[in-house]
Every structure is written in structure tokens, then in C-alpha cells.
Amino acid sequence: MIMYLVDSFRSSLLNIFTHKFRSVLTMLAIVIGIFAVVIMFSSVYGIKQLIKQNMENLGWNNSIIVYPSDGHQTNVSRRVGAVGRRFMYMRRSVRPLSVNDYQILRTNVEHKDIYPMIDTWSRIFLPYKQENIRLRATSNYYFLNKTYPLGQGRYFNYFEEKVAAKVAVIGHHVAQNYFPDTDPIGETITIGSNRYRIIGVLSADVLNKVGGMNFNEWERRQDLSAVYIPISTGARYLKQDNAIDYIYIQSLDEASFSDMKNRTRQILLTNHNMGHNFSFQDVGSMMVTVSQELENFIEKWNITLTAIASISLIVGGLGLFSTMLISISERMLEIGIRKSVGATSRDIFLHFILESMIISMISAVAGISFAILILKIVSMAINFTFPIVTEGIILGIGFAVLIGFLSGLYPAIKASDTNPIQAIYYNE
């Protein structure tokens, strides 16, 4: 049996190389179809991974933002006595979120990332100009969560955060605009009524490199155009009562998101004497919704692209079917001689069905190789790596096997049913 398969393989290759031009035209449509399938899976999967990776790098997934509530709130409690019912109304003033809330949450809530934020605009005073600049007070976790590495200097240390030191980490664009020809580390800048010593400079945006895949570029440019000070410094000099604007919390994973949110609510209620002095912006749920919509869209797009690729494969299958019929007509003498020396109808059937599948498999290998080459070239050109998706390769090979089998089925049956005497004298 092995020798028979080897013989069929050699015969198929000989027939392909004997009719080179016809073979190339036959395989071309299948090559294009397999190429389209692999490219489709790799590009769609790559885009999904890019979106997921950037959501994680931007800190959008599995997260909530806790804001202080606005205005006043009335809490109602009901007490039932021996005589009847009476209601007691209690009016509480809203208490802002504070550095203390942040420290309690950081200690008692299981999280991946957590940071507080004070976000304001203030006047920067320079020897040659004065203008408004974004001033933010936060912790070092903000830079890690948002993927803002240092270009120079360092982040805040424990002592500076403890004593509310007047130090600052400036964004990359701040350094470019205000210190174009000097090293900003150690320089002092005046913002509002306070002077801050620069200890660090954030590097250029690592998620939006030139020639790369840009993601939320505008917001990240604004982040790198701000000045950052320790949260304790901001709470002391920019706010009253150690107040902060909001607290960002990210869960360890999607499964622990709900527990993290409930735990946060319970701790804040306890710390605020059961006053609902806060509200949640559920970024995690929004991102889950967005991700689901993207998944649905990409799934529909996959179906559309698969249908388009299938058309090319069907055309290739029809071409292969026609080629096999022509090949049988040309090789009637060979079929007659094979049967005359003892080949059975089963042997002839297997010979031609194998030939059809070999042609289809060679087309699949060519299409997959061409797709990988194009993906490598495009990845280098746009500075983003498109993965070679195994599912796409498996599907392409599966399509090739199916097309080869179906296209060669009828011609193989026709060849196996041929009378050997008629086959020998077919061309006479």
C-alpha cells in the first residue's frame, strides 16, 4: 500500500510538471482562497489582541472609578414603638473622598491597581511666559497602570509621599516645551502659589510609537502634557480636608470584579457612617459591553470574510474538477494499460482521488506560505506583529482536503468505471 501511495504521488507530480501552465492556473484560485483564509484569521485575531492589550495597558478593563456625590442627601429610618409608628429623618452633608479613604481601600480591597487623583488646571510661571497647565496629584501606581515609564529621573519615594514634599514628575511634552535645551531634573517650577522641584520626566508614549498602531492618542498626549505631584501634596495644598477628586480601582481579573466593587462599597459606607457620599463610574462594565460588541462585530466580519474566501475556493474546486476530467481524457491509454496488467477499479479510483488531493494540498502549502510571507512584511512595515493563527492554517488545510476530495470524486469514479479495452482504443 505504501508503494502504491508513493507511485501515485510520483505520477501526480509528473503530471503536474508535464502540464506546468495548466497546473498553475488550476492551483491559482485555491492558493488565493487559502491565502485569504489565513490572512483573515491572522488579521482579525491580531486586531482583537491589539484592542485587548491596549485596554489592559490603558487600565480600562475590570475597573471602577469612585467619585464623591454632589449636593446633600436625606436618609430615612423607620422605628416601630409600642404606641405606633414614627419616622425619624436625618439630613447628612456630603463628605468628600479623602486620602484616608484611598489608604483604607488600598489596604483592605484585593486589587490589581489602585490610585487616587486630584486633577486641576493652574498657572505656570516661567521667566519668559505664563500659561495654564494641567496639574495632577496621584501616586506612582498611576504611571504603572497607564504604562508611562520614566525617561529621566525617578518617581516619588515613600518619604516624599509621607511628608507631602513639593516635588514633581513632568510629562514628556512639558519637558519638550519648557526645557528644550536643558536637563529639567533638579530644576524648580512655580505653579500657582507653590514651587516644585522636578525629580522625573516621563518618556515618550510607548503605546503610540511612530509607524505603530495608535490607540487613544489624544488622551495620552494630554496625560504627557501634565505635571504630577504626590497625592499627599495635592491634598494639602490644592484641596481642603485632604479631599481628592476620585479613586481608580482595577480588579485582579474579570471573575473578581463584582466582589471588588461590593467590597469597596461596604468599606466606604462604613468609613462614611453609612452615608452614600460616593458614586461609581463602572468602567469595567462599559469595557465588557464594548468588548462583547466588538466580539459580535468581529464574528460577523469573520463569517463575511469566510464566505468571500469560500467563493475563491469553490472557483478553484471547479477548475480542479475540469482539469481532472481533461486529465482522464488524455490518460485513457494509461488507465487501460493499468487495468490490463491487474489494477482494479478501486486502485484507479484511489490513484485519481489522491492526485486531486495532492494538487489541492500543494496549493494549500503555497497559499499558507504566501500568507505568512505577506504577514511578516506587513508586520515589519507597520511595526505591529500579526500572529500566525493555527486555526486559520488548520481551516485552510481542511478546506484544501475537502476541495481536493470533492473535485476529484466524480473524475475518479469515471476513471475507475472505464472499460480497459475501450480505454486502450480511446484515441484511435
VOPAGU-2260 file (C-alpha; in pm, 1 decimal, decimal comma):
REM VOPAGU-2260
SITE   aa  ch    i         X         Y         Z
SITE  MET   A    0       0,0       0,0       0,0
SITE  ILE   A    1     285,6     237,6      83,8
SITE  MET   A    2     448,9     167,1    -252,1
SITE  TYR   A    3     115,7     231,6    -421,2
SITE  LEU   A    4      82,2     570,9    -248,0
SITE  VAL   A    5     439,4     661,7    -340,9
SITE  ASP   A    6     370,4     565,0    -701,4
SITE  SER   A    7      53,0     774,2    -706,3
SITE  PHE   A    8     241,6    1069,5    -559,5
SITE  ARG   A    9     518,4    1043,8    -821,9
SITE  SER   A   10     264,1    1010,0   -1101,7
SITE  SER   A   11      75,1    1314,7    -976,6
SITE  LEU   A   12     390,0    1528,2    -961,9
SITE  LEU   A   13     491,9    1408,7   -1309,3
SITE  ASN   A   14     153,2    1504,9   -1448,7
SITE  ILE   A   15     168,7    1846,4   -1275,8
SITE  PHE   A   16     516,6    1925,2   -1412,3
SITE  THR   A   17     425,8    1792,1   -1755,4
SITE  HIS   A   18     144,9    2047,8   -1784,6
SITE  LYS   A   19     300,5    2336,2   -1589,4
SITE  PHE   A   20      90,6    2622,6   -1718,0
SITE  ARG   A   21    -237,9    2435,5   -1678,7
SITE  SER   A   22    -139,6    2321,7   -1330,4
SITE  VAL   A   23     -52,4    2675,6   -1219,6
SITE  LEU   A   24    -384,6    2811,1   -1344,1
SITE  THR   A   25    -567,6    2524,3   -1172,6
SITE  MET   A   26    -396,4    2582,9    -840,3
SITE  LEU   A   27    -411,1    2965,0    -851,2
SITE  ALA   A   28    -771,0    3001,3    -733,7
SITE  ILE   A   29    -715,7    2752,2    -449,5
SITE  VAL   A   30    -394,8    2933,7    -349,3
SITE  ILE   A   31    -583,3    3266,0    -336,6
SITE  GLY   A   32    -863,6    3110,7    -131,1
SITE  ILE   A   33    -628,3    2952,7     124,6
SITE  PHE   A   34    -425,6    3275,9     135,6
SITE  ALA   A   35    -744,7    3471,6     209,7
SITE  VAL   A   36    -846,3    3233,1     490,3
SITE  VAL   A   37    -508,7    3254,1     669,3
SITE  ILE   A   38    -482,9    3632,6     625,0
SITE  MET   A   39    -839,9    3675,2     751,8
SITE  PHE   A   40    -785,7    3479,0    1071,8
SITE  SER   A   41    -449,0    3636,2    1146,4
SITE  SER   A   42    -560,3    3995,1    1086,2
SITE  VAL   A   43    -883,9    3963,1    1282,7
SITE  TYR   A   44    -710,7    3783,7    1570,2
SITE  GLY   A   45    -431,7    4041,5    1565,4
SITE  ILE   A   46    -680,7    4329,4    1586,8
SITE  LYS   A   47    -859,8    4159,0    1877,6
SITE  GLN   A   48    -530,6    4111,7    2060,5
SITE  LEU   A   49    -431,4    4471,2    1990,5
SITE  ILE   A   50    -757,5    4605,2    2135,7
SITE  LYS   A   51    -735,2    4376,1    2438,8
SITE  GLN   A   52    -370,2    4460,2    2502,2
SITE  ASN   A   53    -427,4    4833,9    2475,2
SITE  MET   A   54    -730,7    4817,9    2704,7
SITE  GLU   A   55    -511,4    4645,6    2962,0
SITE  ASN   A   56    -227,0    4893,5    2911,0
SITE  LEU   A   57    -465,5    5187,1    2941,7
SITE  GLY   A   58    -617,1    5036,2    3256,4
SITE  TRP   A   59    -971,4    5024,8    3121,9
SITE  ASN   A   60   -1057,7    4662,3    3186,0
SITE  ASN   A   61   -1216,0    4531,6    3508,8
SITE  SER   A   62   -1208,4    4871,8    3679,5
SITE  ILE   A   63   -1424,5    5126,3    3859,7
SITE  ILE   A   64   -1379,1    5494,6    3938,3
SITE  VAL   A   65   -1518,3    5616,5    4271,6
SITE  TYR   A   66   -1639,1    5978,7    4271,0
SITE  PRO   A   67   -1775,8    6188,0    4557,9
SITE  SER   A   68   -2150,8    6253,3    4536,5
SITE  ASP   A   69   -2278,5    6604,3    4467,0
SITE  GLY   A   70   -2513,3    6803,2    4688,8
SITE  HIS   A   71   -2691,8    6678,4    5000,6
SITE  GLN   A   72   -2875,0    6361,5    5075,5
SITE  THR   A   73   -3159,2    6268,3    5312,8
SITE  ASN   A   74   -3159,2    5932,0    5484,2
SITE  VAL   A   75   -3484,8    5795,5    5626,0
SITE  SER   A   76   -3509,3    5539,7    5905,5
SITE  ARG   A   77   -3827,7    5386,3    6048,9
SITE  ARG   A   78   -3875,4    5292,4    6413,7
SITE  VAL   A   79   -4173,0    5090,0    6543,2
SITE  GLY   A   80   -4273,3    5155,7    6907,7
SITE  ALA   A   81   -4537,6    5025,5    7145,6
SITE  VAL   A   82   -4781,7    5303,4    7058,8
SITE  GLY   A   83   -4743,1    5311,8    6686,0
SITE  ARG   A   84   -4504,5    5406,4    6416,2
SITE  ARG   A   85   -4292,0    5715,5    6392,8
SITE  PHE   A   86   -4033,5    5818,1    6139,3
SITE  MET   A   87   -3706,5    5992,8    6205,7
SITE  TYR   A   88   -3543,6    6190,7    5925,4
SITE  MET   A   89   -3171,2    6255,5    5928,3
SITE  ARG   A   90   -3003,9    6502,6    5694,8
SITE  ARG   A   91   -2635,1    6448,0    5629,8
SITE  SER   A   92   -2393,2    6666,6    5442,3
SITE  VAL   A   93   -2190,3    6500,1    5170,7
SITE  ARG   A   94   -1839,7    6419,1    5282,1
SITE  PRO   A   95   -1579,2    6419,6    5004,0
SITE  LEU   A   96   -1349,8    6133,5    4929,1
SITE  SER   A   97   -1020,6    6171,3    5109,7
SITE  VAL   A   98    -667,0    6038,7    5114,7
SITE  ASN   A   99    -774,0    5832,8    5415,3
SITE  ASP   A  100   -1041,2    5658,2    5202,5
SITE  TYR   A  101    -777,1    5574,2    4945,3
SITE  GLN   A  102    -537,6    5433,9    5204,7
SITE  ILE   A  103    -810,9    5218,3    5362,3
SITE  LEU   A  104    -919,7    5082,3    5023,3
SITE  ARG   A  105    -562,2    5011,8    4919,5
SITE  THR   A  106    -510,5    4807,2    5235,7
SITE  ASN   A  107    -844,3    4624,3    5253,7
SITE  VAL   A  108    -954,8    4566,8    4894,2
SITE  GLU   A  109    -795,2    4298,3    4680,6
SITE  HIS   A  110    -689,6    4474,9    4361,8
SITE  LYS   A  111    -450,2    4477,9    4069,2
SITE  ASP   A  112    -406,4    4857,3    4058,4
SITE  ILE   A  113    -538,6    5143,5    4267,5
SITE  TYR   A  114    -455,2    5512,0    4266,3
SITE  PRO   A  115    -614,5    5840,0    4380,8
SITE  MET   A  116    -637,3    6152,3    4165,9
SITE  ILE   A  117    -667,5    6528,3    4200,9
SITE  ASP   A  118    -699,3    6687,1    3858,5
SITE  THR   A  119    -694,4    7064,5    3812,8
SITE  TRP   A  120    -562,2    7346,8    3596,8
SITE  SER   A  121    -320,6    7602,2    3734,9
SITE  ARG   A  122     -93,3    7882,8    3619,9
SITE  ILE   A  123     269,6    7803,6    3548,7
SITE  PHE   A  124     513,3    8095,2    3584,1
SITE  LEU   A  125     823,0    8093,5    3368,5
SITE  PRO   A  126    1081,3    8366,4    3306,3
SITE  TYR   A  127     955,6    8426,1    2956,5
SITE  LYS   A  128     584,2    8335,8    2972,8
SITE  GLN   A  129     287,0    8240,6    3185,7
SITE  GLU   A  130      15,5    7998,1    3083,5
SITE  ASN   A  131    -227,3    7739,2    3217,8
SITE  ILE   A  132    -107,1    7384,3    3267,5
SITE  ARG   A  133    -268,1    7065,0    3390,1
SITE  LEU   A  134    -162,2    6981,0    3745,9
SITE  ARG   A  135    -237,9    6635,7    3882,6
SITE  ALA   A  136    -177,3    6478,4    4222,4
SITE  THR   A  137    -158,7    6099,3    4228,0
SITE  SER   A  138      54,6    5802,5    4331,8
SITE  ASN   A  139     316,2    5602,8    4144,7
SITE  TYR   A  140      53,2    5336,7    4065,5
SITE  TYR   A  141     -98,4    5576,6    3811,6
SITE  PHE   A  142     213,4    5570,9    3593,3
SITE  LEU   A  143     236,4    5192,0    3610,0
SITE  ASN   A  144    -132,0    5143,8    3533,0
SITE  LYS   A  145    -126,8    5380,2    3235,3
SITE  THR   A  146     205,2    5248,0    3104,2
SITE  TYR   A  147     401,9    5572,7    3137,2
SITE  PRO   A  148     765,4    5474,1    3201,7
SITE  LEU   A  149    1031,9    5721,1    3303,8
SITE  GLY   A  150    1260,8    5883,5    3051,1
SITE  GLN   A  151    1474,5    6053,9    3316,1
SITE  GLY   A  152    1497,8    6074,8    3694,1
SITE  ARG   A  153    1265,0    5882,5    3924,5
SITE  TYR   A  154     911,3    5859,4    4060,9
SITE  PHE   A  155     802,4    5977,8    4408,3
SITE  ASN   A  156     957,7    5796,1    4701,9
SITE  TYR   A  157     790,4    5694,4    5029,1
SITE  PHE   A  158     929,6    5988,1    5227,7
SITE  GLU   A  159     805,9    6247,0    4974,5
SITE  GLU   A  160     457,7    6099,3    4978,8
SITE  LYS   A  161     461,1    6082,3    5360,2
SITE  VAL   A  162     560,3    6445,5    5423,6
SITE  ALA   A  163     377,2    6599,5    5125,3
SITE  ALA   A  164     701,5    6715,0    4963,5
SITE  LYS   A  165     682,2    6971,3    4684,4
SITE  VAL   A  166     832,7    6756,9    4410,3
SITE  ALA   A  167     705,7    6691,9    4059,2
SITE  VAL   A  168     725,4    6444,1    3773,7
SITE  ILE   A  169     661,9    6618,2    3442,9
SITE  GLY   A  170     524,5    6476,7    3120,5
SITE  HIS   A  171     736,6    6427,5    2810,0
SITE  HIS   A  172     572,4    6718,9    2624,9
SITE  VAL   A  173     616,9    6950,7    2925,5
SITE  ALA   A  174     990,5    6883,2    2915,6
SITE  GLN   A  175     998,9    6944,7    2540,0
SITE  ASN   A  176     801,5    7271,6    2562,9
SITE  TYR   A  177     959,0    7432,2    2871,4
SITE  PHE   A  178    1306,7    7275,1    2885,0
SITE  PRO   A  179    1402,9    7216,6    2520,5
SITE  ASP   A  180    1775,9    7277,5    2565,2
SITE  THR   A  181    1834,2    7195,5    2932,2
SITE  ASP   A  182    1810,1    6898,3    3164,1
SITE  PRO   A  183    1492,6    6955,6    3371,2
SITE  ILE   A  184    1596,7    6724,1    3657,2
SITE  GLY   A  185    1660,8    6936,8    3966,0
SITE  GLU   A  186    1500,7    7248,8    3817,3
SITE  THR   A  187    1228,9    7433,7    4010,1
SITE  ILE   A  188     897,1    7536,4    3854,8
SITE  THR   A  189     629,9    7765,8    4000,6
SITE  ILE   A  190     270,9    7650,5    3952,8
SITE  GLY   A  191       1,0    7853,1    4124,6
SITE  SER   A  192     132,1    7963,3    4463,1
SITE  ASN   A  193     370,3    7669,5    4506,7
SITE  ARG   A  194     718,1    7584,2    4382,8
SITE  TYR   A  195     803,4    7225,3    4290,1
SITE  ARG   A  196    1138,6    7059,2    4229,6
SITE  ILE   A  197    1142,7    6832,0    3922,6
SITE  ILE   A  198    1259,8    6480,1    4006,9
SITE  GLY   A  199    1146,9    6286,6    3698,1
SITE  VAL   A  200    1043,3    6312,7    3333,4
SITE  LEU   A  201     805,9    6066,3    3167,0
SITE  SER   A  202     925,2    5915,0    2841,0
SITE  ALA   A  203     752,3    5948,7    2505,1
SITE  ASP   A  204     436,4    5742,9    2465,0
SITE  VAL   A  205     537,8    5378,9    2429,6
SITE  LEU   A  206     189,9    5275,8    2308,8
SITE  ASN   A  207     180,9    5522,2    2019,4
SITE  LYS   A  208     519,8    5493,1    1854,3
SITE  VAL   A  209     573,5    5643,3    1511,9
SITE  GLY   A  210     466,7    5391,6    1249,1
SITE  GLY   A  211     286,1    5182,0    1509,9
SITE  MET   A  212     -79,0    5118,4    1587,2
SITE  ASN   A  213    -214,7    5435,9    1751,6
SITE  PHE   A  214    -461,6    5391,8    2036,2
SITE  ASN   A  215    -635,3    5676,3    2223,1
SITE  GLU   A  216    -356,4    5908,0    2117,1
SITE  TRP   A  217    -530,2    6235,1    2208,4
SITE  GLU   A  218    -593,4    6143,9    2574,2
SITE  ARG   A  219    -244,3    6006,5    2620,9
SITE  ARG   A  220     -95,6    6322,5    2473,0
SITE  GLN   A  221    -288,3    6522,1    2733,3
SITE  ASP   A  222    -151,3    6295,7    3007,2
SITE  LEU   A  223     203,8    6357,6    2889,0
SITE  SER   A  224     140,2    6732,7    2885,2
SITE  ALA   A  225      64,9    6743,4    3260,2
SITE  VAL   A  226     268,6    6794,1    3578,0
SITE  TYR   A  227     231,8    6531,8    3852,0
SITE  ILE   A  228     284,1    6577,6    4228,2
SITE  PRO   A  229     235,1    6333,8    4520,4
SITE  ILE   A  230    -125,3    6282,9    4630,0
SITE  SER   A  231     -44,5    6398,2    4983,1
SITE  THR   A  232      99,9    6722,3    4843,6
SITE  GLY   A  233    -207,0    6783,3    4629,8
SITE  ALA   A  234    -447,9    6708,4    4914,8
SITE  ARG   A  235    -264,0    6954,0    5142,9
SITE  TYR   A  236    -206,0    7244,4    4906,2
SITE  LEU   A  237    -479,0    7211,2    4642,6
SITE  LYS   A  238    -777,9    7085,7    4846,8
SITE  GLN   A  239    -936,1    7115,7    5188,2
SITE  ASP   A  240    -974,9    6835,4    5444,2
SITE  ASN   A  241    -739,8    6606,7    5248,3
SITE  ALA   A  242   -1004,9    6575,1    4978,0
SITE  ILE   A  243    -939,1    6407,3    4644,0
SITE  ASP   A  244   -1131,5    6403,4    4314,5
SITE  TYR   A  245   -1163,5    6029,8    4260,2
SITE  ILE   A  246   -1016,2    5685,2    4327,2
SITE  TYR   A  247    -946,1    5437,6    4049,0
SITE  ILE   A  248    -952,9    5063,5    4132,3
SITE  GLN   A  249    -883,1    4771,7    3898,7
SITE  SER   A  250    -960,8    4411,9    3992,4
SITE  LEU   A  251    -723,8    4120,1    3952,8
SITE  ASP   A  252    -936,9    3970,8    3676,8
SITE  GLU   A  253   -1290,0    3970,5    3537,1
SITE  ALA   A  254   -1408,0    3699,8    3779,4
SITE  SER   A  255   -1318,8    3906,9    4088,3
SITE  PHE   A  256   -1457,9    4235,6    3955,1
SITE  SER   A  257   -1801,5    4215,5    4123,7
SITE  ASP   A  258   -1653,8    4114,7    4459,6
SITE  MET   A  259   -1407,6    4404,0    4443,4
SITE  LYS   A  260   -1685,5    4652,6    4370,1
SITE  ASN   A  261   -1907,3    4523,4    4653,3
SITE  ARG   A  262   -1616,4    4525,9    4897,2
SITE  THR   A  263   -1533,7    4884,8    4800,0
SITE  ARG   A  264   -1894,5    4992,0    4860,4
SITE  GLN   A  265   -1906,7    4827,8    5203,4
SITE  ILE   A  266   -1579,3    4984,6    5319,9
SITE  LEU   A  267   -1675,6    5333,6    5202,9
SITE  LEU   A  268   -2018,9    5309,4    5365,6
SITE  THR   A  269   -1853,7    5207,8    5691,8
SITE  ASN   A  270   -1593,7    5482,5    5668,3
SITE  HIS   A  271   -1861,3    5744,6    5587,5
SITE  ASN   A  272   -2102,2    5643,2    5868,5
SITE  MET   A  273   -2336,7    5472,0    5620,3
SITE  GLY   A  274   -2364,3    5790,4    5414,3
SITE  HIS   A  275   -2383,2    5737,3    5038,2
SITE  ASN   A  276   -2128,4    6010,5    4979,0
SITE  PHE   A  277   -1987,0    5847,6    4668,6
SITE  SER   A  278   -2084,4    5707,6    4330,8
SITE  PHE   A  279   -1929,1    5461,3    4086,9
SITE  GLN   A  280   -1834,8    5500,4    3726,1
SITE  ASP   A  281   -1836,5    5138,8    3620,4
SITE  VAL   A  282   -1558,8    5142,8    3361,4
SITE  GLY   A  283   -1521,4    4765,0    3381,1
SITE  SER   A  284   -1884,4    4700,4    3281,4
SITE  MET   A  285   -1858,1    4951,8    2998,7
SITE  MET   A  286   -1545,9    4779,9    2871,2
SITE  VAL   A  287   -1714,4    4438,3    2894,9
SITE  THR   A  288   -2003,3    4575,2    2687,4
SITE  VAL   A  289   -1766,1    4727,0    2433,8
SITE  SER   A  290   -1567,0    4403,4    2417,8
SITE  GLN   A  291   -1883,9    4199,4    2360,9
SITE  GLU   A  292   -1996,0    4433,2    2083,7
SITE  LEU   A  293   -1652,4    4407,3    1924,2
SITE  GLU   A  294   -1665,1    4029,0    1953,6
SITE  ASN   A  295   -2007,5    4021,9    1783,8
SITE  PHE   A  296   -1889,4    4255,2    1508,5
SITE  ILE   A  297   -1569,9    4057,2    1450,1
SITE  GLU   A  298   -1766,8    3731,6    1445,6
SITE  LYS   A  299   -1997,2    3869,0    1174,6
SITE  TRP   A  300   -1695,5    4001,3     987,7
SITE  ASN   A  301   -1535,8    3656,1    1011,8
SITE  ILE   A  302   -1844,3    3499,9     855,0
SITE  THR   A  303   -1838,7    3755,7     572,7
SITE  LEU   A  304   -1468,7    3704,4     502,3
SITE  THR   A  305   -1508,4    3325,8     518,8
SITE  ALA   A  306   -1787,5    3346,1     262,2
SITE  ILE   A  307   -1567,6    3558,0      33,4
SITE  ALA   A  308   -1277,0    3317,2      69,9
SITE  SER   A  309   -1510,6    3022,8      10,2
SITE  ILE   A  310   -1612,0    3166,3    -326,6
SITE  SER   A  311   -1248,9    3161,2    -437,2
SITE  LEU   A  312   -1211,0    2805,5    -309,4
SITE  ILE   A  313   -1526,6    2694,5    -492,9
SITE  VAL   A  314   -1394,8    2850,2    -813,7
SITE  GLY   A  315   -1064,8    2670,9    -755,0
SITE  GLY   A  316   -1252,5    2346,5    -696,1
SITE  LEU   A  317   -1438,8    2384,6   -1025,5
SITE  GLY   A  318   -1108,9    2449,1   -1201,4
SITE  LEU   A  319    -957,5    2139,9   -1042,4
SITE  PHE   A  320   -1266,1    1937,7   -1139,7
SITE  SER   A  321   -1230,7    2045,9   -1504,2
SITE  THR   A  322    -858,6    1972,9   -1502,9
SITE  MET   A  323    -913,8    1622,0   -1368,6
SITE  LEU   A  324   -1175,3    1547,1   -1636,9
SITE  ILE   A  325    -935,2    1666,7   -1906,9
SITE  SER   A  326    -655,3    1463,9   -1750,0
SITE  ILE   A  327    -867,6    1146,7   -1761,4
SITE  SER   A  328    -941,0    1200,3   -2130,3
SITE  GLU   A  329    -569,5    1243,4   -2200,1
SITE  ARG   A  330    -468,9     939,6   -1992,5
SITE  MET   A  331    -718,7     682,2   -2119,4
SITE  LEU   A  332    -437,3     467,7   -2258,3
SITE  GLU   A  333    -265,1     470,0   -1918,1
SITE  ILE   A  334    -591,3     369,1   -1748,1
SITE  GLY   A  335    -643,4      84,1   -1999,4
SITE  ILE   A  336    -287,5     -47,3   -1956,0
SITE  ARG   A  337    -309,7     -29,0   -1574,0
SITE  LYS   A  338    -632,4    -230,1   -1576,1
SITE  SER   A  339    -490,9    -476,2   -1828,7
SITE  VAL   A  340    -195,2    -560,9   -1604,8
SITE  GLY   A  341    -412,1    -617,2   -1297,4
SITE  ALA   A  342    -511,7    -280,5   -1149,2
SITE  THR   A  343    -862,7    -290,2   -1003,0
SITE  SER   A  344   -1129,2     -20,8   -1025,1
SITE  ARG   A  345   -1051,6      60,2    -661,3
SITE  ASP   A  346    -684,6     113,6    -749,1
SITE  ILE   A  347    -772,9     352,4   -1032,3
SITE  PHE   A  348   -1019,0     538,2    -809,5
SITE  LEU   A  349    -759,6     586,5    -533,6
SITE  HIS   A  350    -496,7     692,0    -786,0
SITE  PHE   A  351    -705,2     979,3    -926,5
SITE  ILE   A  352    -861,1    1090,5    -598,4
SITE  LEU   A  353    -512,7    1106,2    -447,7
SITE  GLU   A  354    -388,1    1306,6    -743,6
SITE  SER   A  355    -668,7    1558,1    -698,1
SITE  MET   A  356    -599,0    1590,4    -326,0
SITE  ILE   A  357    -222,0    1622,4    -383,4
SITE  ILE   A  358    -278,2    1911,0    -625,3
SITE  SER   A  359    -509,1    2075,0    -369,2
SITE  MET   A  360    -259,5    2023,0     -83,9
SITE  ILE   A  361      27,0    2171,8    -286,8
SITE  SER   A  362    -198,5    2472,8    -345,3
SITE  ALA   A  363    -269,5    2493,2      28,8
SITE  VAL   A  364     100,9    2487,5     118,5
SITE  ALA   A  365     168,5    2760,1    -139,3
SITE  GLY   A  366    -122,0    2973,2     -12,8
SITE  ILE   A  367     -19,9    2937,1     354,3
SITE  SER   A  368     344,4    3015,2     276,6
SITE  PHE   A  369     248,3    3322,0      75,5
SITE  ALA   A  370      15,2    3440,8     355,3
SITE  ILE   A  371     290,3    3403,1     618,9
SITE  LEU   A  372     533,1    3596,1     398,4
SITE  ILE   A  373     285,8    3881,6     347,2
SITE  LEU   A  374     204,7    3893,8     720,7
SITE  LYS   A  375     576,1    3919,4     803,4
SITE  ILE   A  376     624,9    4202,7     553,6
SITE  VAL   A  377     318,7    4395,3     673,5
SITE  SER   A  378     419,5    4345,1    1040,0
SITE  MET   A  379     759,1    4498,4     974,1
SITE  ALA   A  380     606,8    4783,9     773,8
SITE  ILE   A  381     355,3    4895,6    1039,4
SITE  ASN   A  382     557,8    4796,2    1347,7
SITE  PHE   A  383     293,4    4554,9    1472,8
SITE  THR   A  384     321,7    4176,6    1481,4
SITE  PHE   A  385      32,3    3988,5    1326,5
SITE  PRO   A  386      19,8    3638,3    1480,2
SITE  ILE   A  387      10,4    3328,2    1261,7
SITE  VAL   A  388    -315,0    3177,3    1385,8
SITE  THR   A  389    -315,4    2798,6    1399,8
SITE  GLU   A  390    -692,1    2786,2    1348,5
SITE  GLY   A  391    -654,1    2967,5    1016,0
SITE  ILE   A  392    -387,6    2723,3     894,4
SITE  ILE   A  393    -592,7    2421,2    1006,9
SITE  LEU   A  394    -905,9    2560,6     839,8
SITE  GLY   A  395    -710,6    2629,6     519,6
SITE  ILE   A  396    -572,9    2275,8     509,4
SITE  GLY   A  397    -918,9    2137,8     587,8
SITE  PHE   A  398   -1070,4    2336,8     300,3
SITE  ALA   A  399    -794,8    2211,6      68,6
SITE  VAL   A  400    -856,9    1847,5     160,5
SITE  LEU   A  401   -1232,0    1890,4     115,7
SITE  ILE   A  402   -1199,8    2072,9    -218,0
SITE  GLY   A  403    -949,3    1815,6    -342,8
SITE  PHE   A  404   -1172,5    1524,2    -245,9
SITE  LEU   A  405   -1496,7    1668,9    -387,3
SITE  SER   A  406   -1332,0    1792,3    -708,8
SITE  GLY   A  407   -1168,3    1457,0    -775,2
SITE  LEU   A  408   -1459,1    1235,8    -669,4
SITE  TYR   A  409   -1655,6    1225,9    -996,0
SITE  PRO   A  410   -1347,7    1210,9   -1222,7
SITE  ALA   A  411   -1205,5     927,8   -1009,3
SITE  ILE   A  412   -1534,5     734,4   -1029,8
SITE  LYS   A  413   -1546,6     791,0   -1405,7
SITE  ALA   A  414   -1189,4     669,3   -1449,4
SITE  SER   A  415   -1245,6     360,6   -1231,2
SITE  ASP   A  416   -1556,3     259,3   -1430,0
SITE  THR   A  417   -1380,1     281,1   -1765,8
SITE  ASN   A  418   -1364,0     -40,0   -1970,3
SITE  PRO   A  419    -995,2    -128,8   -2027,6
SITE  ILE   A  420   -1049,4    -228,3   -2396,1
SITE  GLN   A  421   -1233,8      98,1   -2469,6
SITE  ALA   A  422    -966,4     291,2   -2278,8
SITE  ILE   A  423    -680,4     137,0   -2486,9
SITE  TYR   A  424    -852,0     218,4   -2815,6
SITE  TYR   A  425    -997,2     551,3   -2692,0
SITE  ASN   A  426    -769,4     773,2   -2903,9
SITE  GLU   A  427    -778,6     558,2   -3215,9
